[in-house]
Amino acid sequence: MKEKTMKKNEMSSVFISAAEMAVFFISSIFFSRIIDETAGFIPAVICQIFAAVLFGFALMSRTDKIMLIKLGVSLPISLLILRFFLKTRFSIRALNWLYPGHGIYSFYNGPRSAVMSVILTALCALSFAIVLNMRKKGNEGHEKTKFIVTTVSAVLIVAAVIVFELLLPSYASIPKDVGIV
């Protein structure tokens, strides 16, 4: 009976970690592009490094199998989060909140967006390799610290998105003839 409870706890832990990984990765795509647009490339990459570190913390597991399961479970969750950001036109609305009259100029397409996505993916892959190497060397443990850091970070990111959603202008109110390239 105790083994089943452990398995249930482990399954919920895998799901929570996978959801955190998805939040870190997808929100970083959008936040780093907004930061790139407003503060520049280097601060945007710093945002992505921070997201990749959090991604690595959430990925930490007792076994390689659990790590791979977390990655697999995070994919459909990532697609749901990506759909939310795209459907709400979060980045366009955020830029119009920061720069009223920015228009519907979309930075989703183009080389800069592709470069930012490749950098984030490479950083998360590096994070995966580091976590895998740490596990092989026996540097396990720190489960409570990892849980606190990733959970608090994910909750803060979700809270920030909710607050922004409440503050951002509606897409319908954004001028359509401004900022079109």
C-alpha positions as CSV (number, residue, x, y, z in Angstrom):
1,M,0.0,0.0,0.0
2,K,2.8,2.4,0.9
3,E,4.5,1.7,-2.5
4,K,1.3,2.8,-4.3
5,T,1.2,6.1,-2.3
6,M,4.9,6.7,-3.2
7,K,4.1,6.1,-6.8
8,K,1.1,8.5,-6.7
9,N,3.3,11.1,-4.9
10,E,6.0,10.6,-7.5
11,M,3.5,10.9,-10.4
12,S,2.1,14.2,-9.0
13,S,5.7,15.4,-8.5
14,V,6.5,14.6,-12.1
15,F,3.4,16.4,-13.4
16,I,4.1,19.5,-11.2
17,S,7.7,19.6,-12.4
18,A,6.7,19.2,-16.0
19,A,4.2,22.0,-15.7
20,E,6.9,24.2,-14.1
21,M,9.2,23.4,-17.0
22,A,6.6,24.4,-19.5
23,V,5.9,27.6,-17.7
24,F,9.6,28.5,-17.6
25,F,10.2,27.7,-21.2
26,I,7.1,29.2,-22.9
27,S,6.8,32.3,-20.8
28,S,10.5,32.9,-21.4
29,I,9.9,33.0,-25.1
30,F,7.4,35.8,-24.7
31,F,9.0,37.7,-21.9
32,S,12.4,37.6,-23.4
33,R,11.0,39.0,-26.7
34,I,9.3,41.8,-24.9
35,I,12.5,42.5,-22.9
36,D,14.5,42.4,-26.2
37,E,12.1,44.9,-27.7
38,T,12.2,47.2,-24.7
39,A,15.7,46.8,-23.1
40,G,17.8,45.1,-25.7
41,F,19.3,41.7,-26.6
42,I,21.6,41.2,-23.6
43,P,18.9,41.6,-20.9
44,A,16.7,39.3,-22.9
45,V,19.4,36.6,-23.0
46,I,19.9,37.0,-19.2
47,C,16.1,36.3,-18.9
48,Q,16.6,33.2,-20.9
49,I,19.5,32.0,-18.8
50,F,17.4,32.5,-15.7
51,A,14.6,30.5,-17.3
52,A,17.1,27.7,-18.3
53,V,18.4,27.4,-14.8
54,L,14.9,27.1,-13.4
55,F,14.1,24.6,-16.2
56,G,17.1,22.6,-15.0
57,F,16.0,22.7,-11.4
58,A,12.6,21.4,-12.3
59,L,14.1,18.7,-14.4
60,M,16.2,17.3,-11.6
61,S,15.2,13.7,-10.8
62,R,16.3,10.6,-9.1
63,T,16.5,8.6,-12.4
64,D,17.1,9.2,-16.1
65,K,13.7,7.7,-16.7
66,I,11.9,10.2,-14.5
67,M,13.8,13.0,-16.3
68,L,12.6,11.8,-19.7
69,I,9.0,11.4,-18.4
70,K,9.1,15.0,-17.2
71,L,10.3,16.2,-20.6
72,G,7.6,14.2,-22.3
73,V,4.8,15.4,-20.0
74,S,6.0,19.0,-20.4
75,L,5.5,19.0,-24.2
76,P,1.6,18.9,-24.2
77,I,1.5,21.3,-21.3
78,S,3.9,23.6,-23.2
79,L,1.5,23.5,-26.2
80,L,-1.4,24.6,-24.0
81,I,0.6,27.5,-22.5
82,L,1.8,28.5,-26.0
83,R,-1.7,28.5,-27.3
84,F,-2.8,30.8,-24.4
85,F,0.0,33.3,-25.2
86,L,-0.7,33.2,-28.9
87,K,-4.5,33.4,-28.6
88,T,-4.4,36.3,-26.2
89,R,-1.7,38.1,-28.3
90,F,0.1,38.7,-25.1
91,S,3.2,40.2,-26.5
92,I,1.5,42.6,-28.9
93,R,-0.8,43.8,-26.1
94,A,2.2,44.1,-23.7
95,L,4.1,46.3,-26.1
96,N,1.1,48.5,-26.6
97,W,0.8,48.8,-22.9
98,L,4.4,49.8,-22.6
99,Y,4.4,51.9,-25.8
100,P,0.9,53.2,-26.4
101,G,0.2,53.4,-30.2
102,H,2.8,50.7,-31.0
103,G,0.2,49.0,-33.2
104,I,-0.1,45.4,-34.2
105,Y,3.5,45.0,-35.3
106,S,4.3,41.4,-34.5
107,F,7.7,40.2,-33.7
108,Y,6.8,36.5,-33.7
109,N,8.1,36.2,-37.3
110,G,11.6,37.1,-38.4
111,P,15.2,36.3,-37.7
112,R,15.4,37.9,-34.3
113,S,12.6,35.7,-33.0
114,A,14.2,32.6,-34.4
115,V,17.6,33.5,-32.9
116,M,16.0,34.0,-29.5
117,S,14.1,30.7,-29.6
118,V,17.3,28.9,-30.7
119,I,19.2,30.4,-27.8
120,L,16.6,29.4,-25.3
121,T,16.4,25.9,-26.6
122,A,20.2,25.6,-26.5
123,L,20.3,26.9,-22.9
124,C,17.6,24.4,-21.8
125,A,19.5,21.6,-23.6
126,L,22.7,22.7,-21.8
127,S,20.7,22.7,-18.5
128,F,19.5,19.2,-19.3
129,A,23.1,18.0,-19.9
130,I,24.3,19.6,-16.7
131,V,21.5,18.1,-14.6
132,L,22.2,14.7,-16.2
133,N,25.9,15.0,-15.5
134,M,25.3,16.1,-11.9
135,R,23.0,13.1,-11.3
136,K,25.6,10.7,-12.7
137,K,28.2,12.1,-10.3
138,G,25.8,11.5,-7.4
139,N,24.9,15.1,-6.6
140,E,21.4,14.3,-5.8
141,G,19.3,15.6,-2.9
142,H,18.3,19.2,-2.2
143,E,14.7,18.1,-3.2
144,K,13.1,20.6,-0.8
145,T,15.2,23.5,-2.0
146,K,14.6,22.5,-5.6
147,F,10.8,22.2,-5.0
148,I,10.7,25.6,-3.2
149,V,12.7,27.4,-5.8
150,T,10.8,26.0,-8.8
151,T,7.4,26.2,-7.3
152,V,7.7,29.7,-6.0
153,S,9.2,30.9,-9.4
154,A,6.5,29.2,-11.4
155,V,3.8,30.7,-9.2
156,L,5.3,34.2,-9.5
157,I,5.5,33.9,-13.3
158,V,1.9,32.7,-13.5
159,A,0.8,35.5,-11.1
160,A,2.7,38.1,-13.3
161,V,1.0,36.8,-16.4
162,I,-2.4,37.1,-14.7
163,V,-1.7,40.6,-13.5
164,F,-0.5,41.6,-16.9
165,E,-3.6,40.1,-18.5
166,L,-5.7,42.4,-16.2
167,L,-3.6,45.5,-17.0
168,L,-3.0,45.0,-20.8
169,P,-5.2,46.7,-23.3
170,S,-7.6,44.6,-25.3
171,Y,-6.4,43.6,-28.7
172,A,-9.5,45.2,-30.3
173,S,-8.4,48.6,-28.9
174,I,-5.0,48.5,-30.6
175,P,-4.7,50.6,-33.8
176,K,-4.4,48.2,-36.7
177,D,-2.8,50.7,-39.1
178,V,0.2,51.6,-36.9
179,G,3.4,49.6,-36.8
180,I,2.7,47.2,-39.7
181,V,5.9,46.4,-41.4
